[in-house]
Amino acid sequence: MEVDLKNIWKRIVAETSNECERDPQISIFLEQHILRFDNFADSLAMLLSVKLGSKHFPPPVLQGLFEDFYHQCPEEVEHAACDLVATQQRDPAAVNYFEIMLFLKGFQALQAYRLAHWFWKNGRKTMAYFMQNRMSEVFAVDIHPAAVIGKGILFDHATSLVIGETAVVEDNVSILHEVTLGGTGKETGDRHPKVRKSVLIGAGAKILGNVEIGEGSKVGAGSVVLDDVPPHYTVVGVPAQIVGKTEVAEPSLDMNQKVVASEVDDDALA
Ligand SMILES: CC(C)(COP(=O)(O)OP(=O)(O)OC[C@H]1O[C@@H](n2cnc3c(N)ncnc32)[C@H](O)[C@@H]1OP(=O)(O)O)[C@@H](O)C(=O)NCCC(=O)NCCS
């Protein structure tokens, strides 16, 4: 996914200005969080610092950390913009960019994870754990800072989402609330799921162990997945079983949550 940051920011400002005219009572809030900035990164740094600030790290200190992060890693601003666009395109309840930035905690938690992951990669483990803890307290989303997560990700609703230390989530994945990408409790080391590109994971699914969820596959709500899922297949149930091929190459994009019981070839079941 390619994004044009300048155009995205222009659209955010236009949407926000319209809303100020429509409802003047919210205009001070919108002015403070969006309209007084001249770019996406600075506005995002401010609003995340207000969300995640605490007695120990007040918002102005956190704002500085986010600003440093975006300054040193401009690609992370693009990743955040990809997440924003992904959310707008895939979540029918998310119409405007500015509302996603301000109010959708799945998007906000993902950006908090991105800062935590940067601390982790730079050997600042205590700062990374600090961010993980704040994200968990504020958003009820618990992502280990060592987990590797791509761009263009949708965390829809996001409450009770848990992603373990050695998990991988590739680009363009969509994950609903109460999903666990966890260990079985029987393994140590590399013990968490690897979720390949464009996978859709339904609400409440528990994917346990170092299993591979193949590109473009679909996991039904409430499933317990204990084995690899081949690319472009749908699994459902406890424990999860293959029920068919996916209708489209990238189920995460159209969020079609229908379970299709199409022909299953013998290789997939082997
Ligand atoms: C650990 C665990 C995955 C499997 O434990 P196990 O006793 O070694 O079981 P096995 O993997 O040998 O599976 C035995 C059978 O039970 C089934 N099974 C395993 N876990 C299951 C579960 N949670 N729900 C339903 N069936 C399950 C398996 O499919 C298998 O069925 P089969 O014999 O018909 O093939 C399971 O007990 C579990 O869910 N643990 C909790 C892990 C967790 O909460 N992790 C989150 C960390 S954040």
The ligand as a Gaussian input file, in Angstrom:
#p B3LYP/6-31G(d) Opt

LIG

0 1
 C       -1.893000     -26.209000      25.349000
 C       -3.062000     -26.548000      24.451000
 C       -3.040000     -25.700000      23.205000
 C       -3.019000     -28.029000      24.016000
 O       -2.727000     -28.887000      25.090000
 P       -2.444000     -30.487000      25.000000
 O       -3.062000     -31.053000      26.178000
 O       -1.006000     -30.733000      24.742000
 O       -3.279000     -30.951000      23.788000
 P       -2.838000     -31.419000      22.331000
 O       -2.243000     -30.289000      21.546000
 O       -2.031000     -32.696000      22.391000
 O       -4.264000     -31.744000      21.740000
 C       -5.089000     -32.817000      22.233000
 C       -6.443000     -32.743000      21.571000
 O       -7.212000     -31.657000      22.126000
 C       -7.508000     -30.676000      21.130000
 N       -7.292000     -29.377000      21.750000
 C       -6.145000     -28.853000      22.208000
 N       -6.364000     -27.652000      22.730000
 C       -7.684000     -27.411000      22.596000
 C       -8.508000     -26.323000      22.947000
 N       -8.027000     -25.227000      23.532000
 N       -9.810000     -26.415000      22.658000
 C      -10.319000     -27.509000      22.039000
 N       -9.569000     -28.573000      21.683000
 C       -8.278000     -28.519000      21.960000
 C       -6.511000     -30.958000      19.984000
 O       -7.021000     -30.574000      18.732000
 C       -6.327000     -32.459000      20.081000
 O       -7.428000     -33.090000      19.456000
 P       -7.228000     -34.525000      18.697000
 O       -6.674000     -35.456000      19.724000
 O       -8.609000     -34.867000      18.226000
 O       -6.255000     -34.256000      17.589000
 C       -4.395000     -26.225000      25.154000
 O       -4.536000     -26.943000      26.313000
 C       -4.644000     -24.768000      25.479000
 O       -5.586000     -24.231000      24.953000
 N       -3.800000     -24.100000      26.379000
 C       -3.949000     -22.735000      26.754000
 C       -2.952000     -21.851000      26.014000
 C       -3.253000     -20.397000      26.124000
 O       -4.212000     -19.982000      26.757000
 N       -2.386000     -19.573000      25.508000
 C       -2.526000     -18.153000      25.490000
 C       -1.246000     -17.525000      25.901000
 S       -1.336000     -15.774000      25.743000

